[in-house]
Amino acid sequence: MQKSIQFYEGLGFENIMQQSFEFDGDKGEVAMMKSGEILIEIYQMPIHILPEIKARKDGKIDHFAIDVAIS
Protein backbone atom coordinates (compact mmCIF):
# COMPACT_ATOMS: atom_id res chain seq x y z
CA MET A 1 0.00 0.00 0.00
CA GLN A 2 2.75 2.43 0.94
CA LYS A 3 4.50 1.99 -2.42
CA SER A 4 1.23 2.70 -4.24
CA ILE A 5 0.60 5.81 -2.14
CA GLN A 6 4.13 7.06 -2.82
CA PHE A 7 3.66 6.40 -6.55
CA TYR A 8 0.50 8.51 -6.72
CA GLU A 9 2.03 11.23 -4.52
CA GLY A 10 4.87 11.39 -7.03
CA LEU A 11 2.25 12.12 -9.69
CA GLY A 12 0.89 15.00 -7.61
CA PHE A 13 -1.92 13.20 -5.78
CA GLU A 14 -2.69 13.83 -2.11
CA ASN A 15 -3.66 11.03 0.28
CA ILE A 16 -6.98 12.35 1.58
CA MET A 17 -8.13 9.21 3.43
CA GLN A 18 -6.53 5.97 4.56
CA GLN A 19 -8.01 3.35 6.84
CA SER A 20 -8.18 -0.36 7.50
CA PHE A 21 -11.26 -2.49 7.01
CA GLU A 22 -12.29 -6.02 7.91
CA PHE A 23 -12.84 -8.50 5.11
CA ASP A 24 -13.61 -12.17 5.59
CA GLY A 25 -12.20 -12.17 9.13
CA ASP A 26 -8.96 -10.44 8.15
CA LYS A 27 -7.67 -6.90 7.71
CA GLY A 28 -7.33 -4.91 4.49
CA GLU A 29 -6.50 -1.29 3.79
CA VAL A 30 -7.95 1.42 1.55
CA ALA A 31 -6.70 4.88 0.56
CA MET A 32 -8.20 7.72 -1.45
CA MET A 33 -5.77 9.72 -3.56
CA LYS A 34 -6.89 13.06 -5.01
CA SER A 35 -5.50 15.45 -7.59
CA GLY A 36 -7.80 18.25 -8.72
CA GLU A 37 -11.07 16.58 -9.68
CA ILE A 38 -9.50 13.12 -10.02
CA LEU A 39 -10.06 10.68 -7.16
CA ILE A 40 -8.38 7.27 -7.11
CA GLU A 41 -9.35 4.60 -4.59
CA ILE A 42 -6.70 1.95 -3.94
CA TYR A 43 -7.10 -1.23 -1.91
CA GLN A 44 -4.81 -3.72 -0.29
CA MET A 45 -6.88 -6.83 0.33
CA PRO A 46 -5.96 -9.42 2.99
CA ILE A 47 -3.25 -11.76 1.76
CA HIS A 48 -5.37 -14.92 2.10
CA ILE A 49 -7.86 -13.66 -0.54
CA LEU A 50 -5.25 -12.68 -3.16
CA PRO A 51 -5.01 -16.08 -4.94
CA GLU A 52 -8.80 -16.09 -5.48
CA ILE A 53 -8.76 -12.47 -6.73
CA LYS A 54 -5.87 -13.23 -9.10
CA ALA A 55 -7.83 -16.16 -10.58
CA ARG A 56 -10.96 -14.05 -11.31
CA LYS A 57 -11.84 -13.33 -14.91
CA ASP A 58 -14.92 -11.14 -14.30
CA GLY A 59 -13.22 -7.81 -13.46
CA LYS A 60 -14.43 -7.87 -9.87
CA ILE A 61 -11.91 -5.94 -7.73
CA ASP A 62 -9.16 -5.95 -10.37
CA HIS A 63 -10.44 -3.16 -12.60
CA PHE A 64 -10.06 0.50 -13.43
CA ALA A 65 -13.13 2.70 -13.86
CA ILE A 66 -13.58 6.31 -14.94
CA ASP A 67 -16.66 8.32 -13.99
CA VAL A 68 -17.35 11.37 -16.17
CA ALA A 69 -19.91 14.15 -15.97
CA ILE A 70 -21.79 15.19 -19.07
CA SER A 71 -21.97 18.98 -19.47
C-alpha positions as CSV (number, residue, x, y, z in Angstrom):
1,M,0.0,0.0,0.0
2,Q,2.7,2.4,0.9
3,K,4.5,2.0,-2.4
4,S,1.2,2.7,-4.2
5,I,0.6,5.8,-2.1
6,Q,4.1,7.1,-2.8
7,F,3.7,6.4,-6.6
8,Y,0.5,8.5,-6.7
9,E,2.0,11.2,-4.5
10,G,4.9,11.4,-7.0
11,L,2.3,12.1,-9.7
12,G,0.9,15.0,-7.6
13,F,-1.9,13.2,-5.8
14,E,-2.7,13.8,-2.1
15,N,-3.7,11.0,0.3
16,I,-7.0,12.4,1.6
17,M,-8.1,9.2,3.4
18,Q,-6.5,6.0,4.6
19,Q,-8.0,3.3,6.8
20,S,-8.2,-0.4,7.5
21,F,-11.3,-2.5,7.0
22,E,-12.3,-6.0,7.9
23,F,-12.8,-8.5,5.1
24,D,-13.6,-12.2,5.6
25,G,-12.2,-12.2,9.1
26,D,-9.0,-10.4,8.2
27,K,-7.7,-6.9,7.7
28,G,-7.3,-4.9,4.5
29,E,-6.5,-1.3,3.8
30,V,-8.0,1.4,1.5
31,A,-6.7,4.9,0.6
32,M,-8.2,7.7,-1.5
33,M,-5.8,9.7,-3.6
34,K,-6.9,13.1,-5.0
35,S,-5.5,15.5,-7.6
36,G,-7.8,18.2,-8.7
37,E,-11.1,16.6,-9.7
38,I,-9.5,13.1,-10.0
39,L,-10.1,10.7,-7.2
40,I,-8.4,7.3,-7.1
41,E,-9.3,4.6,-4.6
42,I,-6.7,2.0,-3.9
43,Y,-7.1,-1.2,-1.9
44,Q,-4.8,-3.7,-0.3
45,M,-6.9,-6.8,0.3
46,P,-6.0,-9.4,3.0
47,I,-3.2,-11.8,1.8
48,H,-5.4,-14.9,2.1
49,I,-7.9,-13.7,-0.5
50,L,-5.2,-12.7,-3.2
51,P,-5.0,-16.1,-4.9
52,E,-8.8,-16.1,-5.5
53,I,-8.8,-12.5,-6.7
54,K,-5.9,-13.2,-9.1
55,A,-7.8,-16.2,-10.6
56,R,-11.0,-14.1,-11.3
57,K,-11.8,-13.3,-14.9
58,D,-14.9,-11.1,-14.3
59,G,-13.2,-7.8,-13.5
60,K,-14.4,-7.9,-9.9
61,I,-11.9,-5.9,-7.7
62,D,-9.2,-5.9,-10.4
63,H,-10.4,-3.2,-12.6
64,F,-10.1,0.5,-13.4
65,A,-13.1,2.7,-13.9
66,I,-13.6,6.3,-14.9
67,D,-16.7,8.3,-14.0
68,V,-17.3,11.4,-16.2
69,A,-19.9,14.1,-16.0
70,I,-21.8,15.2,-19.1
71,S,-22.0,19.0,-19.5
